[in-house]
């Protein structure tokens, strides 16, 4: 009788320890939900009300179309850059690739996540070349190209200022004016917010997981 009581007590102790360890590990691995001010301090501005986006049509490799429907059901990080960008674009794309690496290491669910590079230099970048450039940072990245009017329409909606090239001088100085934000689009294909530079992997990881884990 006494041995049974001891055995029961030991079982209860082991169960208690197991529950405590589970809760502890779960707390360590579950992303913390940040409030709006904490997100802002860490570089992510979220709109109180996400903004609707009108339909668009771009192309990626092999003539595959990328439209607003391609955003449905996924959290999308969208960046506007170009293949010949000397500094800002490769640095930002590299930070995004490091973020993806961190998420993979944590076994973070990525089935409903995607990463898109929109070229702001459609006069020189082809759909194939911009997709190849994007995949040079991570195979999961998608590079897309659209006509100049389509680009300007989407860029304006996402507050990424971009101007027409100067055909008179045939230069590309207009590309220096692009905004270096990373756009966050929610699974309803709405403009939810944007990450502001400077970008660091810890800040991107903290804010990204806080928002997309809900």
Secondary structure, 3 states (H helix, E strand, C coil): CHHHHHHHHHHHHHHHHHHHHHHHHHHHHCCCCCCHHHHHHCCEEEEEEEEECCCCEEECHHHCEEEHHHHCCCEEEEEEECCCCCCHHHHHHHHHHHHHHHHHHCCCCCCCEEEEEEECCCCCCCHHHHHHHHHCCCCCCEEEECCHHHHHHHHHHCCCCCCCCCCCCCCCHHHHHCCCCEEEECCCCEEEEEECCCCCHHHHHHHHHHHHCC
